[in-house]
Amino acid sequence: MTTVVKADKSRLTIRGLVDGQHYIVQEQPGGWFVSPEKTRRVKKTGMSAEAFEKLYRSRVPLDPATAGEIAANLAATDKPK
């Protein structure tokens, strides 16, 4: 639970907050709303378009037996039970 107390010099003391954490303060009708700042997702770097194209172009085509087996498996999973 968070408690807000008026201190001297028009400052507020808010008990229950965590050191080092950022908070968002919004004015609401009849008071204030204090909430933790949203955590931001870390953007992960992906593969560049050039690296993907190089990888895509270097792939080896499937032999006919493997391609036929994959097609048969896909057809078998598509059939209703």
N, C-alpha and C positions, 0 to 999 in steps of 0.2 A: 504494500500500500504506500502511496506517496502522499506526504503531508506538506501543505504550503503554509508558511507563517510569515507575517509581515515583520520585517526587522527595521532597525533605525535607518535613517537617510533614504526612505522610500525604496529599500531593497527587499527582496523576497528570499527567504530561505526555503529550499525545497528538500525535504528529507526523503530518503529512499532512492536517490539517484546513484548511479554507479560512476566512480571516478574515471575520467577519460572518455566516457560515452557521450555522444552528441544527442541532443534532444530538440524536437521541434515544438515551439510554443505557438498556439493558435488562440486568438481571441474568440470567445463564444458569447452568445447572449447570457449575461449573468455570471461570467467568469472566464477562466482560461483553461485550455486543454493542453497538457504536456504529454508528449509521446516520444518514444525513442525514434531516432532517425532511421529510415529504411536502409537496410544493408544493400549494397550495390553488388551486382554480379560481376565477377572478374571476367573480362573478355579474354577468351583464349584465342591465340592466333592459329589460324588454320593453314591449309596448304594453299600456296599461291596458284593462280590460274596456269602459269607456265609449268610449275612442277606437276600439277595434275595432268596437264596435256602430255607431258613427257612420260608420266607413268601410264596413262591411258594408251598412248601410241606404242609403248613397249610391251603390252600384254600379248600373250601367246593365245591363238585361237584354240578352241576345244577340238579334240579329235572326234570323229563321227560317233564312236561308241559311247563316249562320255556325254556328248550332246544328246544322243538318243535316250540314255538313261535318265538324264535330268528332265527331258521332255516327258518321259513316261511317269516319273515321280510327280511332276507338276499336274499332269492329267489325272493321276490317281487321287491327288489331294483336292482337286476341283470337283470331283464327283460327289453328289449328295449321298449321305448315308441312309 
